[in-house]
């Protein structure tokens, strides 16, 4: 094989791109072309190394766009400029629960300390875990949107998530959350 010759998977990626596909979400691309994520990533790396495509998976602008699109897909009324905790949660979901607070802070143009606090709250609530990833119900047709915003409220410190006596996850207001709700005149 010459240095610019492509293999079958690389050909599938090139065909996908030629037809207007976006290779930014390698998980979706892998499903589309019928390959594993690992094999798809290897193909993208090979094409990049051969100089046949330009691909920078760490490009901040691409990541920000992807996160904002995902947020709007979950809730079309969401405002990415205001809903930073939601974007932190999505960044951790897409980049993995062990993604560094500094990387996410740079990506979202916010303070590392804010990301670290949100990440700590999500871990304490069992929403993220380095061992098991995520424990979320965002894709549930009936409770998905509500479940996402409940988890965002855990990250913001307005709610906490704990297991009850039966082992089921339950959400409750924190002191901060109670103060917020009282300020709205709801309680």
C-alpha positions in Angstrom: 0.0 0.0 0.0 1.4 3.4 -1.0 1.6 6.1 1.6 -1.6 7.8 0.3 -3.5 4.6 -0.6 -6.6 4.1 1.5 -8.2 1.1 3.1 -11.9 0.1 3.0 -12.9 2.0 6.2 -11.0 5.1 5.1 -12.9 4.9 1.8 -16.2 4.8 3.7 -15.2 7.9 5.6 -14.2 9.7 2.5 -17.4 8.7 0.7 -19.4 10.0 3.8 -17.6 13.3 3.6 -18.0 13.6 -0.1 -21.7 13.2 0.3 -21.7 16.2 2.7 -21.5 14.3 6.0 -19.8 15.8 9.1 -17.2 13.7 10.7 -17.2 15.7 13.9 -19.3 13.1 15.8 -17.3 10.0 15.3 -19.8 7.8 17.2 -22.6 8.8 14.8 -20.2 8.4 11.9 -19.3 4.9 13.0 -23.0 3.8 13.1 -23.6 5.4 9.7 -20.7 3.6 8.0 -21.2 0.4 9.9 -17.9 0.3 11.8 -16.8 0.4 15.4 -15.9 3.8 16.9 -12.3 2.6 17.4 -12.0 1.5 13.7 -13.6 4.8 12.6 -11.2 6.9 14.7 -8.3 4.9 13.3 -9.5 5.6 9.7 -9.8 9.4 10.5 -6.3 9.4 12.0 -5.0 7.6 9.0 -6.6 10.0 6.5 -5.3 12.9 8.5 -1.8 11.5 8.7 -1.8 10.9 4.9 -2.8 14.5 4.4 -6.1 13.6 2.7 -8.3 15.4 5.2 -7.9 18.0 7.9 -9.4 17.0 11.2 -8.8 18.5 14.7 -10.9 16.7 17.3 -9.8 19.2 19.9 -10.8 22.3 18.0 -12.6 24.4 20.6 -15.0 26.1 18.2 -16.1 22.8 16.8 -16.7 21.4 20.3 -18.6 24.5 21.4 -20.9 24.3 18.3 -21.5 20.6 18.9 -22.4 21.2 22.6 -24.7 24.1 21.7 -26.4 21.9 19.1 -26.8 19.1 21.6 -28.3 21.5 24.2 -30.8 22.9 21.7 -31.7 19.3 20.6 -32.6 18.5 24.3 -34.4 21.8 24.8 -35.0 24.3 21.9 -35.6 27.1 24.4 -32.2 26.7 26.0 -29.8 29.6 25.8 -26.1 28.4 25.5 -24.9 31.8 26.6 -26.8 31.5 29.9 -27.0 27.7 30.5 -23.3 27.1 31.2 -23.9 24.3 33.7 -25.9 22.5 31.0 -23.0 22.9 28.6 -20.5 21.6 31.3 -22.8 18.5 31.8 -22.9 17.9 28.0 -19.1 18.4 27.7 -18.6 15.7 30.4 -21.1 13.5 28.6 -19.3 13.7 25.3 -15.7 14.0 26.5 -16.1 11.5 29.3 -16.4 12.0 33.1 -12.6 12.2 33.5 -12.3 15.2 31.1 -10.2 17.9 32.8 -11.9 20.9 34.3 -9.2 23.1 32.7 -10.0 21.7 29.2 -13.7 22.2 29.6 -13.2 25.7 31.1 -11.1 26.7 28.1 -13.6 25.2 25.7 -16.6 27.1 27.3 -14.6 30.2 28.2 -15.4 30.0 31.9 -13.4 29.6 35.2 -11.8 26.2 36.0 -13.2 26.4 39.5 -16.8 26.6 38.3 -16.3 23.5 36.2 -14.6 21.7 39.1 -17.5 22.5 41.5 -20.1 21.4 39.0 -18.2 18.2 38.3 -17.9 17.5 42.0 -21.6 18.0 42.5 -22.4 15.7 39.6 -20.1 13.0 41.0 -21.5 13.3 44.5 -25.0 12.8 43.0 -23.9 9.7 41.1 -24.6 11.3 37.8 -21.0 10.9 36.6 -18.4 8.4 37.7 -14.9 7.7 36.3 -15.7 3.9 36.6 -19.2 3.7 35.1 -19.5 6.9 33.1 -23.0 8.4 33.3 -26.2 7.3 35.0 -28.8 9.5 33.3 -32.3 9.2 31.7 -32.0 12.0 29.2 -33.1 10.0 26.3 -36.3 8.7 27.9 -39.1 9.9 25.7 -41.3 10.9 28.7 -38.8 12.2 31.2 -35.8 13.0 29.1 -36.0 16.8 29.1 -37.0 16.9 32.8 -34.2 14.5 33.7 -31.6 16.6 31.9 -32.6 19.8 33.7 -32.8 18.0 37.1 -29.2 16.9 36.6 -28.3 20.5 35.6 -29.9 21.7 38.8 -27.7 19.2 40.7 -24.7 20.7 39.0 -25.9 24.2 39.8 -26.3 23.2 43.5 -30.1 23.8 43.6 -30.8 20.1 44.0 -29.1 17.0 45.2 -29.5 13.4 44.1 -29.3 10.6 46.5 -30.5 7.0 46.7 -33.5 6.3 48.9 -34.0 3.2 51.2 -35.1 1.1 48.1 -32.0 2.1 46.2 -33.8 4.4 43.7 -32.4 7.8 42.9 -34.4 10.7 44.3 -33.9 14.5 43.9 -34.4 17.1 46.6 -33.9 20.8 46.9 -30.8 22.0 48.7 -30.8 25.0 51.0 -29.6 27.1 48.0 -32.5 25.6 45.9 -35.0 26.4 48.6 -33.8 30.0 48.8 -34.1 30.3 45.0 -37.6 28.9 44.9 -38.7 31.1 47.8 -37.3 34.1 45.9 -39.6 33.2 43.1 -42.5 33.3 45.5 -43.3 29.6 44.8 -42.8 28.3 48.4 
